[in-house]
Amino acid sequence: MPSYWLCTTSRENWEVVKDRKIWGVPSKHFNKISKVKKGDFIVLFKKRDGETPSQIVGVFRAASDPFYDEKRIFKDEVYPHRVKLEPHVIPGQPLDFKPLVPKLNFIRNKKKWSVHLMGKVMIELPKEDFETIVDALKV
């Protein structure tokens, strides 16, 4: 059975993820990314950026187990703990996250939903929440 992950990225690094099919985290988050296994699903969550709201930008499958690589490919830092990705659902337009909040079980405080994501690089999602996100992307 695969696991389902909500993984954060910035606008700049989303372009790298999309082009290179790799997502990564800094060393302080090694324990989190080490739980990802080849075949797991990764929902990419682009953090709010000035005028642009928080968005779901794509869903991928992990095409590798986590690996270590210090080659600088991301815009702001190295993120040496990485996972190779294969696209699963990439919408034509990113999906605003806020309208999904009432439907997502992992977010308990619907009014202060951003607290559930603050400072988190990745969160394991219940299968039902993953399916809700994928269904919304396909509309």
C-alpha positions in Angstrom: 0.0 0.0 0.0 1.4 3.4 -0.9 1.6 6.3 1.5 0.3 9.8 0.5 2.3 12.9 1.2 1.7 16.7 1.0 5.0 18.2 0.2 5.8 21.9 0.1 7.7 23.9 -2.4 8.2 27.6 -3.4 7.2 29.1 -6.7 10.9 29.1 -7.9 11.5 25.5 -6.8 8.3 24.3 -8.3 9.8 25.1 -11.7 12.8 22.9 -10.8 10.6 20.1 -9.6 8.5 20.3 -12.7 11.4 20.3 -15.1 13.8 17.9 -13.4 11.2 15.6 -11.7 13.0 15.8 -8.4 11.9 17.1 -5.0 14.2 17.5 -2.0 14.5 18.6 1.6 17.3 20.0 3.8 19.2 17.7 6.1 17.2 18.7 9.1 14.2 17.0 7.5 16.0 13.7 6.7 13.8 11.7 9.1 10.7 12.8 7.3 11.8 12.2 3.7 13.3 8.8 4.8 9.7 7.5 5.2 9.0 8.0 1.5 9.1 4.8 -0.5 9.2 4.2 -4.2 5.5 4.1 -5.4 4.2 6.6 -2.8 2.2 9.5 -4.0 3.4 13.1 -3.5 1.0 16.1 -3.7 3.0 19.2 -4.4 1.8 22.2 -2.3 3.1 25.6 -3.5 3.3 28.0 -0.6 1.6 31.4 -0.7 3.7 33.9 -2.6 2.8 37.6 -2.5 -0.3 37.8 -4.7 -0.5 34.1 -5.4 -2.4 32.0 -2.9 -1.4 28.6 -1.7 -2.0 26.0 -4.4 -1.8 22.4 -5.4 0.5 22.3 -8.4 0.7 18.6 -9.2 0.6 15.0 -8.0 3.5 12.7 -8.5 4.5 9.1 -7.7 7.9 8.6 -6.1 10.0 7.0 -8.8 12.8 6.3 -6.3 13.5 5.8 -2.7 15.1 8.9 -1.1 18.7 9.4 -2.1 21.5 12.0 -1.3 22.9 14.4 -3.9 24.6 17.7 -3.1 24.5 19.0 -6.7 22.8 22.4 -6.6 19.7 22.4 -8.7 17.2 24.2 -6.5 17.0 28.0 -6.4 17.5 28.8 -2.7 19.5 26.0 -1.2 20.9 22.5 -1.9 18.1 20.2 -0.5 20.4 17.1 -0.7 17.8 14.5 0.5 15.8 13.9 -2.7 13.2 11.7 -4.4 12.8 11.2 -8.1 9.3 11.8 -9.3 7.0 10.7 -12.1 3.9 12.8 -13.0 0.5 11.4 -11.9 -1.8 14.4 -12.3 -0.5 17.8 -13.4 -3.4 20.3 -13.8 -3.4 22.9 -16.6 -3.8 25.5 -13.9 -2.8 25.2 -10.2 -5.6 24.5 -7.8 -6.2 27.0 -5.0 -5.8 25.2 -1.7 -8.2 27.2 0.5 -11.4 25.9 -1.1 -10.3 22.3 -0.4 -9.8 23.0 3.4 -13.4 22.2 4.4 -13.2 18.8 2.7 -9.8 17.7 4.2 -9.8 15.6 7.3 -6.1 16.2 8.3 -6.9 19.9 8.8 -8.9 20.0 12.1 -9.0 23.8 12.6 -10.7 25.0 9.4 -10.5 28.7 10.4 -6.8 28.6 11.1 -5.9 26.0 8.5 -2.5 27.4 7.6 -1.3 26.5 11.1 -1.4 22.9 10.1 1.1 23.6 7.3 3.3 26.2 8.9 7.0 25.2 9.0 6.2 21.7 7.7 8.1 20.4 4.7 5.8 17.4 4.3 2.8 15.8 6.0 1.4 12.3 5.6 -2.1 12.5 4.2 -5.0 10.1 4.8 -6.0 8.3 1.6 -9.4 10.0 1.6 -7.7 13.5 1.6 -5.4 12.4 -1.2 -8.4 11.2 -3.3 -10.3 14.5 -2.5 -7.3 16.5 -3.9 -6.9 14.3 -7.0 -10.6 14.5 -7.7 -10.5 18.3 -7.5 -7.5 18.5 -9.8 -9.4 16.5 -12.5 -12.4 18.8 -12.7 
